[in-house]
Amino acid sequence: YYSIASDDVGAVLGVLRQIFCPDP
């Protein structure tokens, strides 16, 4: 279940990165 939590964290970080540092 830790792997699922890690995936959730990665997804959230990915969304935040697109919001604050969107790729051109």
Secondary structure, DSSP 4 states (H G I P E B T S, - for coil): -HHHHHHHHHHHHHHHHHHHS---
